Amino acid sequence: MTQSQTLTFTNRTTSPFRYDIVGSFLRPAELKAAREKFANKEITKDELKAVEDKAIKELVEKESKAGLHAVTDGEFRRSYWHLDTFWGFEGIKHTQQEHGYLFHDEETRADSAQVEGKIRFNGTHPDLEAFKYLKSLTDGTGLIPRQSIPAPAQFYAELYRGEGNVQALEKVYATKDELITDIDQAYHDLILALYEAGCRDLKIDDCTWGMVVDDDFWATMTEQGFNRDELENEYLRVNNGALVDLPEDLTVTTHICRGNYHSTWATKGGYGPVADYVLAKENVSAFYLEYDSDRAGGFEPLAKVPADKYVVLGLLTSKSGELEDRQVILDRIHEAAQYHDLDKLCLSTQCGFSSTEEGNILTEEQQWAKIALVKSIAEEVWDA
């Protein structure tokens, strides 16, 4: 009898689930081809949408077959995990920077989001329309449609990315307080619109904390005049400000990432430097945390997570198709349980499989094999 079999665990009926996903999936070849044709003006927006609809329907069927409880649209309508959401707000325009995001040995495309007027949710948004279609596929199935959006802090950080973005901000907003107020209101309005459309499972993806913990990255930030404690307070303030006065039956979780692009990473460092802020004080019910490599540090910061909140351990990497050693994962779960109750732990890959449309370097078969391994291990540990 294993250690887990001697215990009784809480049955999970809302997110996070004992075996879970972060949400993005590899884009099918047909979808990639259609997006390229649309970019080249060879097909219409409606023709692209038809291809997206078909791909998402097939994905949800695969997620269901894999035994997942909460399903996503794979972010198939997005180019980026974050920028598409920003571009959907009034007062934001799609721009190009001199450089893309700098990852380990690789640079992304150079897209960005820049203020051109007051930021608002005007009643329509591509994420809202995307969710409505996902929900239509899950009605009557017992599946929970999950919507992922980038964190308000991620939006805030993007608007300060580079001299051009800062200059644009200063033309529209006299103070940071005014900016944060508008970001929070726009996000709050979007979240309530998603709720009205039937969303009860919302995940907020956030790379800002991963940047703050990286000492090498932080060295460049201090040269620009940023103060670490002040920035952590600002990130926490803008995130929590968007999450006030939400319906009680809306589950809100967050995924804290260190970058996931074409199987590369952007930042490194354990969660210790930000634990007193995000892990202790962010108004979410669960944290999806990356623990797939030595870059993530130890489990000690989990002690800062309130006892009533869940932690989803991202112990299997989505950056490679190679399957992890089962016993190593089992041992690490019980190691983490030294700092946060085993009954409040769950398991997933460390990130999605395709945070941008390029996708990570593995096959679709390997992607589903990863999810199957997550499920199998979770069933052994928690009798899920």
C-alpha positions as CSV (number, residue, x, y, z in Angstrom):
1,M,0.0,0.0,0.0
2,T,1.4,3.4,-1.0
3,Q,1.4,6.5,1.2
4,S,-1.4,8.0,-0.8
5,Q,-3.6,5.0,-0.4
6,T,-3.7,5.3,3.4
7,L,-5.3,8.8,3.1
8,T,-8.6,10.2,2.1
9,F,-8.6,13.1,-0.3
10,T,-11.2,15.8,-1.0
11,N,-13.1,15.1,-4.2
12,R,-12.5,17.9,-6.7
13,T,-15.6,19.2,-8.6
14,T,-14.1,22.6,-9.5
15,S,-10.7,23.7,-10.7
16,P,-8.1,22.8,-10.1
17,F,-8.5,19.1,-10.7
18,R,-6.0,16.4,-9.5
19,Y,-4.8,16.0,-13.1
20,D,-5.0,19.2,-15.0
21,I,-3.7,21.3,-17.9
22,V,-2.5,24.8,-18.4
23,G,-4.5,25.2,-21.6
24,S,-2.7,25.8,-24.9
25,F,-2.3,23.0,-27.4
26,L,-0.2,22.5,-30.5
27,R,-2.0,24.1,-33.5
28,P,-3.0,21.6,-36.2
29,A,-1.3,21.9,-39.6
30,E,-4.7,22.8,-41.2
31,L,-5.1,25.7,-38.8
32,K,-1.6,27.0,-39.3
33,A,-2.1,27.0,-43.0
34,A,-5.4,28.8,-42.8
35,R,-3.9,31.5,-40.5
36,E,-1.1,32.1,-43.1
37,K,-3.6,32.3,-45.9
38,F,-5.6,34.8,-43.9
39,A,-2.5,36.9,-43.3
40,N,-1.8,36.9,-47.0
41,K,-5.4,37.9,-47.7
42,E,-6.1,34.6,-49.6
43,I,-9.1,33.7,-47.4
44,T,-11.7,35.7,-45.6
45,K,-12.1,36.1,-41.8
46,D,-15.2,33.9,-42.0
47,E,-13.3,31.2,-43.8
48,L,-10.6,31.3,-41.1
49,K,-13.2,31.1,-38.4
50,A,-14.7,28.0,-40.0
51,V,-11.3,26.3,-39.8
52,E,-10.8,27.4,-36.2
53,D,-14.3,26.2,-35.3
54,K,-13.6,22.8,-36.7
55,A,-10.1,22.5,-35.1
56,I,-11.5,23.5,-31.7
57,K,-14.4,21.1,-31.9
58,E,-12.0,18.2,-32.6
59,L,-9.7,19.4,-29.8
60,V,-12.5,19.4,-27.2
61,E,-13.4,15.8,-28.3
62,K,-9.8,14.8,-27.7
63,E,-9.7,16.5,-24.3
64,S,-12.8,14.7,-23.3
65,K,-11.4,11.4,-24.5
66,A,-8.2,12.1,-22.5
67,G,-10.4,12.2,-19.4
68,L,-10.0,15.9,-18.7
69,H,-12.6,17.6,-16.6
70,A,-11.9,21.2,-17.6
71,V,-11.3,21.8,-21.3
72,T,-10.1,24.7,-23.3
73,D,-10.1,25.8,-26.9
74,G,-6.3,25.4,-27.0
75,E,-6.0,29.1,-27.6
76,F,-6.4,28.2,-31.3
77,R,-7.8,31.7,-32.2
78,R,-4.8,33.5,-30.8
79,S,-1.4,34.2,-32.1
80,Y,0.0,34.9,-28.6
81,W,-1.2,33.8,-25.2
82,H,-1.4,37.5,-24.0
83,L,-1.2,40.1,-26.8
84,D,-4.4,39.1,-28.5
85,T,-6.3,39.8,-25.3
86,F,-4.6,43.2,-24.9
87,W,-5.4,44.1,-28.5
88,G,-9.1,43.4,-27.8
89,F,-9.5,46.3,-25.4
90,E,-10.5,49.8,-26.6
91,G,-7.6,52.2,-26.4
92,I,-5.0,49.7,-27.4
93,K,-3.3,49.3,-30.8
94,H,-1.1,46.5,-32.3
95,T,2.5,47.8,-32.7
96,Q,5.9,46.4,-33.6
97,Q,9.0,46.9,-31.4
98,E,12.6,46.9,-32.5
99,H,13.1,43.6,-30.9
100,G,10.8,40.7,-29.8
101,Y,10.9,39.1,-26.4
102,L,14.3,37.7,-25.6
103,F,14.2,34.0,-24.7
104,H,17.1,31.6,-24.0
105,D,18.9,31.4,-27.4
106,E,15.9,32.7,-29.3
107,E,14.0,35.9,-30.0
108,T,10.3,36.0,-30.7
109,R,8.4,38.1,-33.2
110,A,8.4,41.8,-32.3
111,D,4.7,42.4,-31.7
112,S,3.5,44.6,-28.8
113,A,0.5,46.4,-27.5
114,Q,0.5,50.2,-27.0
115,V,-1.9,52.7,-25.6
116,E,-3.6,55.1,-28.0
117,G,-6.5,56.2,-25.8
118,K,-8.2,55.4,-22.5
119,I,-8.4,51.7,-21.9
120,R,-11.9,50.2,-21.8
121,F,-13.9,47.0,-22.3
122,N,-16.5,48.2,-24.7
123,G,-18.9,45.2,-24.5
124,T,-17.2,43.1,-27.2
125,H,-13.9,41.2,-27.1
126,P,-12.4,38.3,-29.1
127,D,-11.9,36.3,-25.8
128,L,-15.7,36.7,-25.1
129,E,-16.7,35.4,-28.5
130,A,-14.1,32.6,-28.3
131,F,-15.5,31.5,-24.9
132,K,-19.1,31.5,-26.2
133,Y,-18.2,28.9,-28.9
134,L,-16.3,26.8,-26.4
135,K,-19.2,26.7,-24.1
136,S,-21.5,25.7,-26.9
137,L,-19.4,22.6,-27.4
138,T,-19.5,21.6,-23.7
139,D,-23.2,22.2,-23.0
140,G,-24.8,19.0,-21.8
141,T,-21.5,17.1,-21.7
142,G,-20.4,17.5,-18.1
143,L,-17.2,19.2,-19.3
144,I,-16.2,22.5,-17.7
145,P,-15.2,25.2,-20.3
146,R,-12.2,27.1,-19.0
147,Q,-11.2,30.5,-20.2
148,S,-7.6,31.6,-19.9
149,I,-6.6,35.3,-20.0
150,P,-3.3,37.0,-19.4
151,A,-3.0,38.7,-16.0
152,P,-3.8,42.4,-15.5
153,A,-0.2,42.8,-14.3
154,Q,1.0,41.3,-17.6
155,F,-0.9,44.0,-19.4
156,Y,0.5,46.7,-17.1
157,A,4.1,45.4,-17.8
158,E,3.6,45.3,-21.6
159,L,2.5,49.0,-21.6
160,Y,5.8,49.9,-20.0
161,R,7.8,47.7,-22.4
162,G,10.2,49.9,-24.3
163,E,10.6,53.7,-24.7
164,G,7.9,54.0,-27.3
165,N,5.2,52.4,-25.1
166,V,6.2,54.6,-22.2
167,Q,6.0,57.7,-24.3
168,A,2.5,56.7,-25.5
169,L,1.4,56.1,-21.9
170,E,2.5,59.5,-20.8
171,K,0.4,61.1,-23.5
172,V,-2.8,59.4,-22.2
173,Y,-2.3,58.8,-18.5
174,A,-0.9,61.4,-16.1
175,T,-0.4,58.9,-13.3
176,K,0.1,55.2,-12.7
177,D,-3.0,55.3,-10.4
178,E,-5.2,56.4,-13.4
179,L,-3.7,53.6,-15.6
180,I,-4.2,50.9,-13.0
181,T,-7.8,52.0,-12.4
182,D,-8.6,51.7,-16.0
183,I,-6.8,48.4,-16.5
184,D,-8.7,47.0,-13.5
185,Q,-12.0,48.3,-14.7
186,A,-11.5,46.9,-18.2
187,Y,-10.5,43.5,-16.9
188,H,-13.4,43.4,-14.3
189,D,-15.9,44.2,-17.0
190,L,-14.5,41.5,-19.3
191,I,-14.6,39.0,-16.5
192,L,-18.2,39.8,-15.7
193,A,-19.1,39.5,-19.4
194,L,-17.5,36.1,-19.5
195,Y,-19.4,35.2,-16.4
196,E,-22.7,36.3,-18.0
197,A,-21.8,34.1,-21.0
198,G,-21.5,31.1,-18.7
199,C,-17.9,31.1,-17.6
200,R,-17.3,29.6,-14.1
201,D,-13.7,28.7,-14.5
202,L,-11.2,31.5,-15.2
203,K,-7.4,31.1,-15.2
204,I,-5.1,34.1,-15.2
205,D,-1.7,33.5,-16.9
206,D,1.2,35.7,-15.5
207,C,4.9,35.9,-16.4
208,T,5.5,39.1,-14.4
209,W,6.5,37.3,-11.2
210,G,8.8,35.0,-13.2
211,M,10.6,38.1,-14.4
212,V,10.9,39.6,-10.9
213,V,12.5,36.5,-9.4
214,D,15.3,36.3,-12.0
215,D,18.3,38.1,-10.6
216,D,19.9,38.5,-14.0
217,F,16.8,40.0,-15.5
218,W,16.3,42.2,-12.4
219,A,19.8,43.6,-12.9
220,T,18.7,45.2,-16.2
221,M,15.5,46.5,-14.5
222,T,17.4,48.2,-11.7
223,E,19.5,50.0,-14.3
224,Q,16.2,51.4,-15.6
225,G,15.3,52.8,-12.2
226,F,12.8,50.1,-11.1
227,N,12.5,49.1,-7.4
228,R,11.8,45.4,-6.8
229,D,9.5,45.9,-3.8
230,E,7.6,48.7,-5.4
231,L,7.0,46.6,-8.6
232,E,5.8,43.6,-6.6
233,N,3.3,45.8,-4.8
234,E,2.2,47.3,-8.2
235,Y,1.7,43.8,-9.8
236,L,-0.2,42.5,-6.8
237,R,-2.3,45.7,-6.7
238,V,-3.3,45.6,-10.4
239,N,-4.1,41.9,-10.3
240,N,-6.2,42.0,-7.1
241,G,-7.9,45.2,-8.2
242,A,-9.4,43.4,-11.2
243,L,-10.6,40.5,-9.0
244,V,-12.8,42.4,-6.5
245,D,-16.6,41.8,-6.2
246,L,-16.8,38.8,-8.4
247,P,-19.6,36.2,-8.2
248,E,-19.0,33.5,-5.6
249,D,-19.4,30.7,-8.0
250,L,-16.7,31.9,-10.3
251,T,-13.4,30.0,-9.8
252,V,-10.4,32.1,-10.4
253,T,-6.9,30.6,-10.6
254,T,-3.5,31.8,-11.8
255,H,-0.6,30.2,-13.7
256,I,2.8,31.8,-12.9
257,C,5.2,31.2,-15.8
258,R,8.8,31.8,-16.7
259,G,8.2,32.0,-20.4
260,N,7.3,29.3,-22.9
261,Y,8.2,29.8,-26.5
262,H,9.2,27.2,-29.1
263,S,10.5,25.0,-26.2
264,T,12.7,27.8,-24.8
265,W,12.4,29.8,-21.6
266,A,12.8,33.4,-20.7
267,T,13.6,33.7,-17.0
268,K,14.9,31.6,-14.1
269,G,14.7,31.6,-10.3
270,G,12.7,30.2,-7.4
271,Y,9.4,31.7,-6.1
272,G,11.0,32.8,-2.9
273,P,11.5,36.5,-3.7
274,V,7.8,36.9,-4.6
275,A,6.2,34.4,-2.2
276,D,5.1,37.1,0.3
277,Y,3.3,38.9,-2.4
278,V,1.7,36.7,-5.0
279,L,1.6,33.3,-3.1
280,A,0.5,34.8,0.2
281,K,-1.8,37.6,-1.0
282,E,-3.2,37.2,-4.5
283,N,-7.0,36.7,-4.5
284,V,-7.2,33.4,-6.4
285,S,-8.1,30.0,-5.2
286,A,-5.2,28.1,-6.8
287,F,-1.7,28.6,-8.2
288,Y,-0.4,26.6,-11.2
289,L,3.4,26.7,-10.6
290,E,6.3,25.6,-12.8
291,Y,8.5,23.0,-11.2
292,D,9.8,21.1,-14.2
293,S,13.5,22.1,-14.0
294,D,16.2,23.2,-11.6
295,R,15.5,26.8,-12.8
296,A,12.4,26.7,-10.7
297,G,14.1,26.4,-7.3
298,G,12.8,24.4,-4.3
299,F,9.3,23.8,-2.8
300,E,10.0,25.9,0.3
301,P,8.0,28.9,-1.0
302,L,4.8,26.8,-1.0
303,A,4.7,27.3,2.8
304,K,3.5,30.9,2.0
305,V,0.4,29.6,0.2
306,P,-2.7,29.9,2.5
307,A,-3.8,26.5,3.9
308,D,-7.2,26.7,2.1
309,K,-5.7,27.3,-1.4
310,Y,-4.6,24.7,-3.9
311,V,-1.2,24.4,-5.7
312,V,-1.0,22.6,-9.1
313,L,2.5,21.3,-9.4
314,G,3.8,21.7,-12.9
315,L,6.3,18.8,-12.6
316,L,6.2,17.5,-16.2
317,T,7.6,19.7,-18.9
318,S,5.6,20.7,-22.0
319,K,8.9,21.8,-23.7
320,S,9.9,18.2,-24.6
321,G,8.2,15.0,-25.7
322,E,10.4,12.8,-23.6
323,L,8.3,11.3,-20.8
324,E,9.5,11.8,-17.2
325,D,10.5,9.1,-14.8
326,R,7.3,8.2,-13.0
327,Q,9.0,7.6,-9.6
328,V,10.8,10.9,-9.8
329,I,7.5,12.7,-10.1
330,L,5.9,10.7,-7.3
331,D,8.9,11.5,-5.0
332,R,8.7,15.2,-5.9
333,I,5.0,15.4,-5.1
334,H,5.6,14.0,-1.7
335,E,8.5,16.4,-1.2
336,A,6.3,19.3,-2.0
337,A,3.8,18.0,0.5
338,Q,6.3,18.8,3.2
339,Y,5.4,22.5,2.6
340,H,1.7,22.4,1.6
341,D,-0.9,19.7,2.4
342,L,-1.0,16.8,0.0
343,D,-4.7,17.2,-0.2
344,K,-4.3,20.7,-1.5
345,L,-1.9,19.6,-4.3
346,C,-2.7,18.7,-7.9
347,L,-0.5,17.9,-11.0
348,S,-0.1,19.2,-14.5
349,T,2.6,20.0,-17.1
350,Q,4.5,23.2,-16.2
351,C,2.9,25.2,-19.0
352,G,0.8,24.8,-22.1
353,F,2.1,23.2,-25.3
354,S,1.8,26.2,-27.5
355,S,1.8,29.6,-25.8
356,T,2.2,31.1,-29.2
357,E,1.1,29.7,-32.5
358,E,4.6,28.5,-33.2
359,G,4.2,25.8,-30.6
360,N,6.8,23.8,-28.6
361,I,9.0,21.2,-30.3
362,L,7.2,17.9,-29.8
363,T,4.5,16.0,-31.7
364,E,0.8,15.9,-31.0
365,E,1.1,12.3,-30.0
366,Q,3.8,13.2,-27.4
367,Q,1.6,16.0,-26.2
368,W,-1.3,13.6,-25.4
369,A,1.2,11.1,-23.9
370,K,2.3,13.8,-21.4
371,I,-1.3,14.4,-20.4
372,A,-1.9,10.7,-20.0
373,L,1.1,10.4,-17.7
374,V,-0.1,13.3,-15.6
375,K,-3.5,11.6,-15.3
376,S,-2.0,8.2,-14.4
377,I,0.3,9.6,-11.7
378,A,-2.5,11.7,-10.2
379,E,-4.8,8.7,-10.0
380,E,-2.1,6.8,-8.1
381,V,-1.4,9.6,-5.7
382,W,-4.9,11.0,-5.0
383,D,-7.1,8.1,-6.2
384,A,-8.5,10.8,-8.6
